[in-house]
Amino acid sequence: MTGFGVSRVRNEGLTVVTEIKTVNNRYLKISLRMTEGYGLLEPQVENLVREKISRGTVGVSVRISRDFSAADSRLNEPLLKAYFEQVREVGTALGTGAVPDLGLFLALPGVVQEEKFLSEEQNEAVGKTVLQSVREAIENLEQMRKAEGDSMSLDLTGNASLLETELTAVEKLAPLVAKTYRQKLTERVGKIMNEHNLLLDSADLAREIALFADKSDISEEIVRFRSHLLQFAEIIRKGESCGRKLDFLTQELFRETNTIGSKANDSEITKHVIEMKTIIERIREMVQNVE
């Protein structure tokens, strides 16, 4: 499911901001970006994400910053001199003759360099703070996804109820199919027999009707369809990671619906079958977003 979670953790001069975004995907795909210099922590962060999230395209951004003191920084003197000389040359060329303020150069890129190397103890402290931030971001993400999941559960349950209503209508129409066929066939054959002065063999007619009734019998499909609906409802009720199961049941529901439509050979049942396919398609789209 889609979702977003953010966390900001500050600990002993260290600030970690984690953002996690998820979008729908049948599989798990993680894209991780971390502040340069902390790549050794990436496997720990990715493993933590995999423990908590099983499906979706997951974008993780971890920004790490430290409060540096003078002891943590060094001055890039060659670069500072190069900046200074270039500015002074430009001033001479323009005839200003002014000596540039050296302090202004400290804000230029690369002049003051922060020391990236940490002690083993510092690295361990950074790792703990980073993982704490990632956990909190995942928790916030899960809260948002749970709210979406609750809403989706209601939608799925509502659509499953609509399918049950349509199936009940089909079930009531099913016994009438063979009866209607018998009536039409008897009238059609009787008319032809009368036109050619032939006698109607009732045994042959009964055999033909029996064959049609057997071919158009959808009682097994109705039983299987209703069983799939019961399983569908049970899986939603449990609320566990169930995306693949629901996806499979949705395919089975669609398959049974197709069979009902082809076997029944009745215009009224066909209307209900079309509506059932429309509902199942809505369910299928929603199920793609479920883990």
PECORGI-V488915 format. One record per backbone hydrogen bond with DSSP energy under -0.5 kcal/mol. CO is the residue of the C=O (numbers start at 1). NH is the residue of the N-H. E is the energy in kcal/mol with one decimal. If there is no record, write none. Layout:
# PECORGI-V488915
CO|NH|E / CO|NH|E
This chain:
# PECORGI-V488915
3|22|-2.3 / 5|20|-3.0 / 7|18|-2.8 / 9|16|-3.0 / 11|14|-1.1 / 13|67|-2.4 / 14|11|-2.9 / 15|65|-2.4 / 16|9|-2.8 / 16|18|-0.5 / 17|63|-2.8 / 18|7|-2.3 / 19|61|-2.7 / 20|5|-2.5 / 21|59|-3.2 / 22|3|-1.7 / 23|57|-2.3 / 27|29|-0.6 / 27|56|-2.1 / 29|58|-3.5 / 30|32|-0.5 / 31|60|-3.3 / 33|62|-3.0 / 35|38|-1.5 / 38|41|-1.8 / 39|42|-1.5 / 41|45|-2.1 / 42|46|-2.8 / 43|47|-2.4 / 44|48|-1.9 / 45|49|-2.1 / 46|50|-2.4 / 47|51|-1.7 / 48|52|-1.1 / 49|53|-2.5 / 56|29|-2.5 / 56|58|-0.7 / 57|23|-2.0 / 57|59|-0.5 / 58|31|-3.2 / 58|60|-0.6 / 59|21|-2.5 / 60|33|-2.7 / 61|19|-2.5 / 61|63|-0.5 / 62|35|-1.3 / 62|64|-0.5 / 63|17|-2.5 / 65|15|-3.0 / 66|68|-0.9 / 69|72|-1.3 / 70|73|-1.3 / 72|115|-3.8 / 74|113|-2.7 / 75|77|-1.6 / 76|80|-2.4 / 77|81|-2.8 / 78|82|-2.0 / 79|83|-2.5 / 80|84|-2.6 / 81|85|-2.8 / 82|86|-2.1 / 83|87|-2.3 / 84|88|-2.5 / 85|89|-2.5 / 86|90|-2.1 / 87|91|-2.3 / 88|92|-2.4 / 89|93|-2.4 / 90|94|-1.9 / 91|95|-0.5 / 91|96|-2.3 / 91|97|-0.9 / 92|95|-0.9 / 98|100|-0.6 / 100|102|-0.6 / 101|104|-1.2 / 102|105|-1.4 / 103|106|-1.1 / 104|107|-0.8 / 105|108|-1.5 / 108|111|-1.7 / 108|112|-0.5 / 111|76|-3.3 / 111|113|-0.6 / 113|74|-2.2 / 119|123|-2.6 / 120|124|-2.0 / 121|125|-2.1 / 122|126|-2.6 / 123|127|-2.5 / 124|128|-2.0 / 125|129|-2.1 / 126|130|-2.7 / 127|131|-2.4 / 128|132|-2.1 / 129|133|-2.2 / 130|134|-2.5 / 131|135|-2.5 / 132|136|-2.2 / 133|137|-2.3 / 134|138|-2.4 / 135|139|-2.5 / 136|140|-2.3 / 137|141|-2.3 / 138|142|-2.8 / 139|143|-1.9 / 140|144|-1.6 / 141|145|-2.6 / 142|146|-2.6 / 143|147|-1.8 / 144|148|-1.9 / 145|149|-2.8 / 146|150|-2.7 / 147|151|-1.7 / 148|152|-2.5 / 149|153|-2.6 / 150|154|-1.7 / 151|155|-1.8 / 152|156|-2.9 / 153|157|-2.5 / 154|158|-2.4 / 155|159|-2.4 / 156|160|-2.4 / 157|161|-1.9 / 158|162|-1.7 / 159|163|-2.0 / 160|164|-1.9 / 161|165|-1.9 / 162|166|-2.3 / 163|167|-2.7 / 164|168|-2.2 / 165|169|-1.7 / 166|170|-2.1 / 167|171|-2.6 / 168|172|-1.8 / 169|173|-1.5 / 170|174|-2.0 / 171|175|-0.6 / 173|176|-1.3 / 173|177|-0.7 / 174|177|-1.3 / 174|178|-0.6 / 175|179|-0.9 / 176|180|-2.7 / 177|181|-2.4 / 178|182|-2.6 / 179|183|-2.1 / 180|184|-2.4 / 181|185|-2.9 / 182|186|-2.6 / 183|187|-2.0 / 184|188|-2.6 / 185|189|-3.0 / 186|190|-2.4 / 187|191|-2.0 / 188|192|-1.9 / 189|193|-2.8 / 190|194|-2.4 / 191|195|-1.9 / 192|196|-1.4 / 193|198|-2.8 / 194|197|-0.8 / 199|201|-0.5 / 200|202|-0.9 / 201|205|-1.9 / 202|206|-2.6 / 203|207|-2.2 / 204|208|-2.3 / 205|209|-2.3 / 206|210|-2.4 / 207|211|-2.3 / 208|212|-2.2 / 209|213|-2.7 / 210|214|-2.0 / 211|215|-2.3 / 212|216|-2.3 / 214|217|-0.8 / 218|222|-2.2 / 219|223|-2.1 / 220|224|-2.6 / 221|225|-2.6 / 222|226|-2.4 / 223|227|-2.0 / 224|228|-2.4 / 225|229|-2.0 / 226|230|-2.0 / 227|231|-2.2 / 228|232|-2.6 / 229|233|-2.4 / 230|234|-2.1 / 231|235|-2.4 / 232|236|-2.0 / 233|237|-2.2 / 234|238|-2.0 / 235|239|-1.5 / 235|240|-0.5 / 240|242|-0.6 / 242|246|-2.6 / 243|247|-2.3 / 244|248|-2.3 / 245|249|-2.5 / 246|250|-2.3 / 247|251|-1.8 / 248|252|-2.0 / 249|253|-2.6 / 250|254|-2.1 / 251|255|-2.2 / 252|256|-2.5 / 253|257|-2.1 / 254|258|-2.2 / 255|259|-2.0 / 256|260|-2.5 / 257|261|-2.3 / 258|262|-2.2 / 259|263|-2.6 / 260|264|-2.4 / 261|265|-1.0 / 266|270|-2.2 / 267|271|-1.5 / 268|272|-1.3 / 269|273|-2.5 / 270|274|-2.4 / 271|275|-1.7 / 272|276|-2.5 / 273|277|-2.4 / 274|278|-1.9 / 275|279|-2.1 / 276|280|-2.6 / 277|281|-2.1 / 278|282|-1.6 / 279|283|-2.3 / 280|284|-2.8 / 281|285|-2.0 / 282|286|-1.8 / 283|287|-2.8 / 284|288|-1.4 / 286|289|-1.7 / 287|290|-2.0
